[in-house]
């Protein structure tokens, strides 16, 4: 019975070691992926300029689900109405899937100034 108990403990330890090795492997893979993404972003402007128009369209479709534009340029120079992403993006300290400039809340301040009499 003691021998069976020892074999059970050995099996539990081996299972635990295997789980830890799997986690370690996944962490290394994520780091490699993160490093690859970082390297790609460093050279993005050079690569994007070399893309054909169809390649640019395919690339944009890979991370944009939807994009809405105005029919004419707005007074403030904007042409984009909204963007919907396939993954979360961080904007204004928030995690968002969509940026909608028409529904964006803005802060307005009104100030009345008077000249002080001396």
Secondary structure, 3 states (H helix, E strand, C coil): CHHHHHHHHHHHHHHHHHHHHHHHHHHHHHHHHHHHHHHHHHCHHHHHHHCCHHHHHHHHHHHEEEEEECCCCCCCCCCEEEEEEEEEEEECCEEEEEEECCCCCCCCCCCCCCCCCC
